[in-house]
Structure formats: C-alpha cells, structure tokens
Amino acid sequence: MVNVSLARLAAIFIFSIALVACGGGGGSNKSPEDKEGPVITLTGETVINLHQGDTFTDPGATATDNIDGSVDVTVSGEVDSTTIGTYILTYTAVDAAGNSSSTTRTVNIVDVSVDVIAPVITLNGEATISLHQGDNFTDPGATAVDDVDGVVNVTVSGSVDTDTIGSYTLVYAAVDAAGNITTALRTVNVVDTSADITPPAITLNGGEEMTINEGDSFTDPGATAVDNVDGSVNLSVSGSVNANTPGTYTITYTAVDLAGNEATATRTVYVLDITPPVITMTGDAVITTAYGQTFTDPGATAVDNVDASVVVNSTGSVDTNTIGTYTIEYDAVDTAGNVATTVSRTVHVADLIAPVITLNGDSTLTVALGATFTDPGATAVDDIDGTIAVTVTGTVDTNTAGTYTLTYTATDAADNTATVTRTVNVADVTPPTITLNGSATMDINQGDTFTDPGASATDNVDGSVAVTTTGSVDVNTVGTYTLTYRAVDAAGNESTETRTVNVLDITPPVVTLNGDNPINLFVNETFNDPGATAIDDVDGNLTVTVGGDTVDTSTSGTYIVTYSATDSAGNSDSVTRTVYVDNQTQLNDTGMSWGGNYPKGNNADCSGQTISAQDCSHGRDAEAAASTLTKVGGGVAGFDFTKLDANGNPLADQNADYSTTPWNCVKDNHTGLIWEIKTNTASLHNKDDKFNWYNTDSTTNGGVSGHENNNGGVCYGYSAGDSSTYCNTQTFVDRVNAENSGAGYCGLNQWRLPTRDELRSIVNYAQPSPAIDTDYFPTIVSAFYWSSTSYAQESTKAWGVGFTYGGDNKYAHDQIYRVLLVHESD
C-alpha cells in the first residue's frame, strides 16, 4: 500500500518516464562534468501514519547516481512513537563528485482513536494485461474497502493508447473519510499484432474442491495445459496437503507458453477433523470428603487436536449431608462434532471428623507447692454423635515440684479419636514480702543530705532474700523521686515496693532589674518604668509585683520603687530601684562659644551682649562663658567630662596626657553616659577598625537586619568563617561585653551602639576635624561613625554622625564605618 497524494504519484510517474527518456543517449566520447546529484527513492510511503504507542520501523531509502550507480543513503531525525506529533526523517545521498540530494518522509503519530488505516484496493482482473495493437481496451476497474467507511470510491488516472505499442500504467487511488490514501497500479502492454498474448488453458483433473478425512491418503489428480500456439504445455505445481492435520489447503498449477504468457489454476483440499477431544480430570478419580463439609468439584479439562478450547460438561451431584458414594461424569464435544470418551469421578461422603475436646480452664495451670489440685476436666462434642465421654490419663503430685501432663481422649462411633493435653506446673509461686525501713514517703529540704533507710525481704520457702534498690535522689534539684526495692526468690517470684522522696524548694527566686538603677529624671520628664524580671530555679519565669513609691515627675525628689516575686513554694525575693527627679532642665552641649552679632554683621563671643538667636547665648555653653557653670570634671564650653581607667574609676590626674597615661573611657557627667575611648594600638578598640551595620533585633532594626559579613576582615581579630569575629556592629558589641571573662570594658558589660542624638551630644561644633573635645577623646578621627538609629524612609540604611564637622547622614548597611560604643551610667 502506497499512502501518497494523487499529485505526488503523478509527479513520480512523470519523473520516472523523464529518466528513461534521458538515459542512454549518444554523444561525444568526452565525459561531461558531473553536476547531477543522486536520485533518492523512498522505500514505502512518503507519509506514514501510526497510532501512539505503535512500533515504528523506518522502511529506508535507496539512491542511484548517473555516474556512480548505487550510493549510500544517510538518514537524520527521530520518531518518538510514544508522543503524539509530526516527525520528519531526512534522507541524504552524496556522489563521488560531491553532488548532494535529499528527500524527506513524514511520520504522523496520532491518538489511538484516530483512523490511520488506508482503504484496501482490489483490482478487477489481472494486474498486467497484454493487448494487440489496435485492440479495444476496456478498463476492468477496481474496488476499495475501508476498515471504517466500508466501500469507498476509486479514481483512476492514466490512459492506454492501443494504437501505439508501449507499456502503460493506470493508477487507482482511494481515500477514506479520515484522509488516508492508498493506490494500486495496473500495467497494460500494447504489443505487435503478430505477438502471442494468449496464455495457455489449464484443465484440472477432478474437481476444484476435494474433501478427505484426517489421516486418509491424498493423491493429487493433477491437471493439463494446452496453448493456442504451442499445443500441450508443461505444468508446475506448488502447494501441499498434510492429511494428518485438519485444515484447508491450496494447490496452484502454473503454465507458461513460449511467448511468456502465464496461466494459473487452483484446487482447494479440505482435511476434515475426525479425532474426538481427550478429557483429563483435575485431581484424583476417587475422592473422599467429610460429612457435612462443603464439596467443590475439581472439574476436568479437554484437549482437542484442532480446537484451542473445548468446553467440558459435568453431570451428577454430591450430597455431603448424606453419607454415601456419588458419581460425577464429564463429557466434551469439539466443533467438528467429535464426542470425547466419558470420564467419571467417584466421591465418597464419610464421617472423617474427630470429636472436638474442650478443656475446662486453661491448658497450662500452675499450682502452688503443697496445695490441693482438682482437675477441671474437659468435654467432647462430635458432629454426628453429639456429646461423648472423655477419659483422662496422668496424675499430679502437688507435694513434688515439677511439670505434669494430663491427657484427655474422646472417640466417636466412627472410631475418629481426638486427644488434648493439659500441663500442670507444681511450683513455688509465692513472692517474697518486702518491708521498708522507715516511712514510705519522706520529705527533705533542697541541699540536705539524704541516706536511704533501705528495706528487707522474707520468702515463704527461701527465708531471708536480698533486696536491690533502683532510683536515686538529687537533693540539689527540687522534685519527687521514687526508690524501687526489688526482691526475687529462688523460684523467680518477684516483688517490689517503692518509697517516695520529696525534695522541697527552699530557694527564693531572683529578681533582676531591667534598665538602670538609679534613674535620673528632670522635672516633668516622662518616667517609663523599665520593670524587672524574676526567675526561679524550679518555677522558671515568675510574675513581678511592683510596689513602693509612685514616681511623681512633677515633684523633684527621690523615689524608691520595689519589685517583688514569690515562687510556688512561698519563697520570695525583692529589689528596689531609686529614681531621682531633678528640677534642673537638661540642656544641649554644642560647644559653641561665639556667634554672629546680627544685624551688625560681625561675630562676637557670648560673654557680653546677649545674642538671642545664637546657641552660645543660652544654656550650659552660655553659663560656661559667664563662668557660672559648675562642673564635676572638665571640658570645653558646656561639656563636663571625666577620664576613667580600665576598671571604670576616675583617673587620679584628670590633666594627664593620653600619650603617657592613656585612659579607657570617658564619662559625660551631664548626660550620665560613659563613652569608649579608641586605641592607637592593634587591639579590639583600634581607632581605625570599620564595621558593617548589623542588628538582628526586629524591634529596633527598622525591619532589616543589615549585613553580617559583607566586607570581610576590616577589624581586629577577624577570622574567615568564624561569625563571632565578623566585622559588624552587633558582633563588635558582643565581643566588647565579653571582654575580661565577661567583666566587659571599664568594668561594664552592657555596652551598645549609641543613638544618633547620643552621638551628636558629644559633638563640639566649635571645633572641626575632628569636631569633638580632643582633650578627652584624643583618638577620634575626622570620619563617619555608625549610630543605632535606622533611617525610617529606607530600611536598608542607618544614621550616623561625621566628626569632621559634626553633621549627620544616612548610609546603606553594607558600607563600612567606625564605631564608638556607649554605656549607661554605672
């Protein structure tokens, strides 16, 4: 079947004629230059339709070159028959001169519901017809049948000119409703009138159809052939008959005259089946089944020499509720009507079931040594005889420890016997008796020493037996503890007793203040109680009760606030916080001691005429200029600083020079804040170390944690891969607070990053580069320092203060800047 379009078929046919017309012509002896590529001919259809999942085998292609003859064909492309789609296979051939040709085949993989089978065309008459020149030709035509559409229309293309000698091709095409196309060809040869075109006439000896029985001898009657020109013609015979195998056989007789005209004739021989099926029973021919039980016939099978499957019918039944002998017969007939020999099965229904013995009580009994044993006995029921007697053999000696067996037997009227046994163990089954020394419940205080009073045990057979104790008491941990005392006698009988030991809580909770103590406030400043926490060694976190004074910030004075907590055992603890309310107003420290004398246009210091619009004329700076400000320490303008040593104590010499007597911290006596002093040496506090901004506390970081290790080693002690050394603000604070085995820096371990306002409070705006009192902060450089204040408008940035001129700005967290830590007042 060739599945191509009619136009394609016509093109192929015309091209074939053109090739014949062009071949074999005469001409020059000189070989022309080879510029013509090979001609590729597909084997099979150019378009192949397959159902999804079908196996696809490429039919391939051949190629012939005008110079080289047959050349190789390569194919590219793949077909995935498991996936619906259209696939293109490309066939390529190249001759020795490098001329290349290619053609393609289309393979359509479609759903299994799609019709991909083309109609089948059957030619009326022979596929090759010979005519004399001038004869009339009538096309016998063709028919087509489709597996889905049934009979479909056939169209024919091509014509026959009987006036012109030659070979003509008629192409018959049929298309079904799904578009599947098939074609068939008929060749019509128009020959000279003198040519012999009549095939011999074959006459069969005997009929066209013959019937014999299976196993009979068959002799072919043969045939004769006579030609209108050659007379008697020899015959060739093909086909054979196996008389031992039923079936339909075809013998073909062929005769060819001297002109090559061929004729065929056929004879059909039917070998009939006369062998009956053979029945084989499944299971035994004689079966005995128990009375009252369900009987299932194992059945039988039949095998026939022709039929693949033969039905076996059975007759007869078995009544298992009636004792007796029953017969079941099996019969079978094949499709040829041959009847199998009947096979029968004998089934005996008999009483095969022994009585059922039921023990009264357990099958294994244990009796205490020396006790009285009474056999509980047993009962027996038979499916036919009903209740029957049970006999017992065996005895039990309860005065001698050991294992005894009692056997119970019952036999029905059909002599079916059943037995059941009972095991009786005579043994010591009484466990020892344990007596605790002291009380079963004991209370001790946490931290006291506990000594187990122990226990003793006595057994009815062994006398005194050893006692082992499991469990322990942790007197340092409040709780309830259980001690278990265990005793086992020689027979393995075990007993246990327990003692409960209660370790009582006598340790009070620990109340810890949140925030500073004391707290300094100005009059009318808001007091937000930082509160306190309480933790107990048993109860964990406890609720803290606040009492004592109520802080009235409208009235100056000293207030004592009390924080108390009590655990579930009644242990309590309390701490107090002192709150000072000062009637002095807090002022800004700016360092400004001069200002513009507007509108006169010149500058002046602030010691004389008040310049109302200038900072130097107000507050602490103005008081310092007027020599009316009292300071605890020293510092320019209104600043009041004190130098502190490594332990947080004031230096004895507050006028010391840092190069000879370096100090570690500075206290701002006005704000109460204590500031870190950077070092010139390679240390944790080196003035040139830089950090990323990083804060994992979501309540203060503005919603973004920042960068933990964005720029690597730019600080002292950095170690790649060790997060505890990363150069970020949070890690630096943690490292400072962990200094000196947790004692911290300057004796303080709650250092933190300052707020933007706290940083600006130490800026000396009267002195640039650096804008700070360098007598107290000698290592500050003219650079940007991070604050803890996030930039509200951009959560990826934070505020800082530059100590070149004292201005503030915001920068991205991944930038690296310096840090100056601050601590609340000690």
Buried (B, 14 or more C-beta within 10 A) or exposed (E): BBBBBBEBBBEBBEEEEEEEEEEEEEEEEEEEEBEBBBBBBBEBBBBBBBBBEEEBEBEEBBBBBBBBEEBEBEBEEEBEBEEBEEBEBEBBBBBEBEBEBBBBBEBBBBEEEBBBBBBBBEBEEEEEBBBBBEEEBEBEEBBBBBEEBEEBEBEBBBEBEBEEBEEBBBBBBBBBEBEBBBBBBBEBBBBEEEBBBBBBBBEBEEEEEBEBEBEEEEEBEEBBBBBEEBEEBEBEEEBEBEBEEBEEBEBEBBBBBEBEBEBBBBBBBBBBBBBBBBBEBEEEEEBEBBBBEEBEBEEBBBBBBBBEEBEBEBEEEBEBEEBEEBEBBBBBBBEBEBEBEEBBBEBBBBBBBBBEBEBEEEEEBEBBBEEEBEBEEBBBBBBBBEEBEBEBEEEBEBEEBEEBEBEBBBBBEBEBEBBBBBEBBBBBBBBBBBEBEEEEEBEBEBEEEBEBEEBBBBBBEBEEBEBEEEEEBEBEEBEEBEBEBBBBBEBEBEBBBBBEBBBEBEBBBBBBBEEBBBBBBBBEBEBEBEEBBBBBBBBEEBEBBEEBBEBEBEEBBEBEBBBBBBBEBEBBBBBBBBBBBBEEEEBBBBBBBBBEBEEEEEEBBBBEEEBEEBBBBBBBBBBBBEEEBEBEBBBBBBBBBBBBBEEBEBBEEBEEEBEEEBBBBBBBBBBBBBBBBBBBEEEBBBBBBBBBBBBEEEEEBBEBBBBBBBBEEBBBBBEEEEEEBBBBBBBBBEBBBBBEEEEBBBBBBEBBBBBBBBBBBBBBBBBEEBBBBBBBBBBBBEBBBBBBBBBEEEBBBBBBBBBBEBBBEBBBBEBBBBBBBBBBBB
